[in-house]
């Protein structure tokens, strides 16, 4: 009988990934608490947003190479579960966040997974294009920072032109908006954004959650499939 142990080992999840997944809820909780330290008495929606955002960033920083779709899918599923544990686990310190409806919890987990999927797909594509995994990782972190700040750098232009379209575009470009929409939080009227961007005083509308989620899924799928196309076409840029 042939020995199938190597094949089984190849399909198993690496131990470092399991350790990172185990640490994610704790890291997300600690980072979320740090985000909320300047907002005593934050609403449940604000707390849910903070912990979901913290887990997303921690998962991106911890995730190893995810050129294979199965690896990226495992990380997204693990991060979604970690986000739920960070927010709602009875063991959370000092106390779990009020869950609200089960639909809200599921939307938060889905939003977290979709944002991470898009970031991991972008990193895999950049790794293929540049041949440098470390440079690709830093580029995606930079891209995340730029898009998170979209309301800050697009806000003044939207205010100057009184453009609802630009205000909506700033929200669409910013990944935290998807997390905020899932939590039922008006992010632009939270203290930090209200002080640093004029969007809070403009007319704007968050895209419907289902539509935004489908957009993230479609873009993540496209970026995940592009590395295979570049591999066939041998497309590569040197940094």
Number of C-alpha atoms within 10 A of each C-alpha: 3 4 7 8 8 9 9 9 10 9 9 9 11 10 9 12 17 13 10 19 22 14 15 26 29 18 20 27 25 17 19 22 18 14 15 16 11 10 15 7 10 12 13 18 20 21 23 31 26 25 28 32 25 25 30 28 19 19 29 21 12 15 20 17 15 18 18 12 16 11 16 24 16 15 26 26 19 20 31 27 19 29 30 22 20 28 29 17 16 12 11 15 14 9 11 18 21 13 16 11 8 9 12 17 19 14 19 26 22 21 30 32 26 27 23 28 27 23 24 30 26 24 27 26 22 23 23 22 21 16 15 14 18 13 15 21 23 13 16 19 16 12 14 17 13 15 18 18 20 20 29 19 15 19 26 17 16 21 19 9 10 15 16 16 12 20 26 19 20 24 26 20 17 18 24 24 25 30 27 24 23 26 25 17 20 15 21 22 15 13 11 12 16 15 13 15 20 21 28 21 11 15 13 18 14 18 16 11 18 13 10 17 19 12 14 20 18 14 17 20 15 14 21 24 15 17 23 14 11 14 12 9 9 11 12 14 11 7 9
